[in-house]
Amino acid sequence: MGNKQTTFTDEQLEAFQDCTFFTRKEILRLHGRYRELAPHLVPLDFTNRPDIRVPPTLIVSMPELKENPFRDRIVGTFSEDGLGNMSFNDFVDMFSAFCETSPRELKTVYAFKIYDFNRDSFICKEDLQKTLTKLTKGDLSPEEVSLVCDKSLEEADLDGDHKLSFSDFENMISKAPDFLSNFHIRI
Amino acid sequence: MEEHKTVNFMRLLSDDSTHSTVSSDSCEYYQTEIFDLLPSIQASRPEQSRKPSEAYQDGPVPGEESVYGHLSSGPRDKAPTQPLRNMVICIQGKRSARERRKMQISESWRRSQSINRKRVLAQIGGALSGLLPWQHTLHAIEGRFGVGVKAYFVFLRYLVHLNLLHCVLICGLILGPTLFYSITKSSEPLKFGGNDSVLDFFLGSGYLDRSPVFYGFYTRGSLNMQCLNTPLLYLAGILTILFLSLILVVRRTTVGYKHTWMLGKRYSMNVSYKIFGGWDFTIQDPAAAALKHSFIRNDLKLFLEEQSFSRREAQRTLGQRVRLYLLRFFLNLLVLALLGGAFYLIYFATKTSQDVIGHHWLVSLVLEYLPPIAISFVNLLLPQIFRKISSFEDYSFTMQVNAMLVRSIFLKLASLGIYLFFIFKTTKKPHAVQCLENLFGREMYKLCIFNFLTAFCNAFFLNYPRKLLHEKYPSSFLARLWGKQRFLVPFNVLDLVYSQTVSWVGVFYCPLLPLIEAVTLMATFYIQKFSVLRCCVAEQRMFRGSISSVLFHFMLLLGLLMAAATLGLNLYQPEGTHMSSCGPFGNGQSVFNVTGVCVDSLPGPAQSTLRYLASSAFALPLILAEILILTSYVSRGRANQKAIERLKEMLVMSSSDKRFLVKQHTTMLRRQRNPCRVRPATIEENQPLTPSHEN
């Protein structure tokens, strides 16, 4: 309660603390990082709730996301318009979902959304192929990609519709040994 | 209900789900009107506010619902008490939910307290794990070389902790009481005497012979009660060390086993894990990212290669198969012959090293170290030959790696076992004064020192010059012949397991061996760190099986069992064949004498219980009980597998029923709305009934 900050009202900070996994200090630090991305666009004072969105090209240039092959999908999933323009709310939401204290169920839901490229709430074979291409940086030939995707669908598809529904995905990822430690971004 | 094979069902349903034979309008079944009304879809939607109340910004709420709506897990009844953070809606939704919940102030305070407590605990955990030695180094190694090499260093650190624990036990139970209660040696303090030299530190004789390092130092002291005397404490210390190591290693092995192999081959989801859980989101360094990409790519290439290999294997003709099996048989005979030759070499070296009298000091030093030199030579040469042999055997790549690994492990542990066997059988008691146990302890000590020297010379006289050669003259013939140094994890781990086994075998004859071992391991850490960070290049492939911690701990368990067996066989000797003249069990008192005296002094019931436990009348019911328990677990496991199969089939069936009915309903609805549309009606009417009735 010591330092006087004028970025957020106390009430806003309380709301952020309740809705995310961050403390007051961390939220203020996140605001600093958000502002760093576009200092001319993002005001210092958020008390009157400005409607500011940072374009995705600036957000994916952050060091935490720069090397991630799925950075465009991550930013697209957490942004409201689906195109990647993130408000500060979306920004905090994103890092809160990826932080260490975020539970497995939450991470599973967001992982499913990230890997669902065409947003039809199923991971079909095309989604898998796109995921694989991003993961291997295009080093596998199309036949090899197709073979691997077939095998993955065969392993994980429980209800036989040749797509991964959320329950298929959840069942598969619950047994993955290092999903929780891998699906984590430190900020 | 008939038992169908899963394969049949999958083929049957694929027709139904990939093209709609029911409706001529092509539409995905989950975009139909009735889909949203299905109970299963309704159940998976979270409780959301339908109107955006004083939101931070006016966001498109209905759009959210249709995209995010049926994806969040968690049944409806959890929603009122689910913490806001865990809900899968954007921050606006959480804020409005929070508004609705504002009534329960005390609850939110309690919840925030518990969150703060968890946060503090997590921070303490993080600080403690940061205190673990060498954490920063391990992090750097992981970034540059991947998880496999880090696993080696983690294993090394584990062994250091284990050995330090042994040292504590030894100080408490063996060294402490002996020093405190010693009666004879208190007059002569330990100092450099007449014939001592620096060579004693390499040979374990002279100065070290009289020191607490070896067995002969620990005589029976003034603590002479029937059940509390220094020999018994000595024995108790050794047994505690072995037993504690057994518990720790078995615990680690089973924990790892549960993670990797619990599901069995049928349910292994290796490819899916690699795709969806393979990328480490914490990577920020471009070099580490490139390394991870190449690991994943190589993993997948390995998987593809195995697929093509199994296809090739299935196409082998009978003639090819017979020829292959004959070839494999002969190659295995060759391997056995090589192993036999290696063991003979070790026997020869052991025999030669027995007579060292009357030579120049350098020659006698080499002769004394001849057995460890022979063992190391054998273990350096034979794995290369095994690798050449396994390339003729036409196995898949992982099978080749595993075969080579198994052969190398067997070679290393068996060569140690053979050496111990020959020592214990052929060592003649040279003088009546000298201590036989000290001789054994000296051999173990020499093995330990030689291991360390090998690691040291390898790093500084082989790897470093190799790296310098590559840097200065990269295109020279020697550089191209030698290749770049790669850190082979399984073989380095095997070296660690070998040195730890030596430490376990030797702890009875050389009680300070764990301390020496701990010091050499710590030095090895820094040597290997230098070797890896300065001289090695990252391995592009990573074989999951060969770096699994289950394998490491299983090797350690094998070593421990060998050490326990050796010790047991040595101590369990019929009375009268060997009377030791030194150490705690000297003066004609064997182990059984001392323990017998203690047991006799116990009160009646305890004595008879102990005798009953040690007798064979107890062993048989114990074994029977263990067999019964194991059988019940195995049969329960099998019944669970069958239940899982049946449930999977049921799931596939219900899902296909659902899809069929949704499509039927939509078709009929659309037909009702557009009655004038011309449609090939005859096809639909003559459709067979639902697939679940077909077989």
Interface residues (C-beta under 8 A of the other chain):
Chain A: A15 Q17 D18 C19 T20 F21 T23 R49 D51 P63 E64 K66 E67 N68 P69 F70 E80 G82 S87 N89 D90 V92 D93 S96 F98 E100 T101 S102 P103 E105 L106 T108 V109 Y110 A111 F112 K113 Y115 R119 D120 S121 F122 L128 T131 L132 L135 T136 K137 D139 L140 E144 L147 V148 K151 S152 E155 A156 L158 D159 G160 D161 H162 F166 F169 E170 M172 I173 K175 A176 P177 D178 F179 N182 F183 H184 I185 R186
Chain B: F9 M10 L13 S14 S17 T18 E28 Y30 S44 Y56 Q57 G59 P60 V67 Y68 H70 L71 S72 S73 G74 L84 R85 N86 V88 C90 I91 Q92 K94 R95 R98 S108 S112 K118 R119 A122 H259 T260 L263 S268 M269 N270 V271 S272 Y273 I275 F276 G277 G278 W279 D280 F281 T282 I283 Q284 D285 P286 A288 A289 H293 I296 R297 L300 K301 F303 L304 Q307 K648 L651 V652 S654 S655 S656 R659
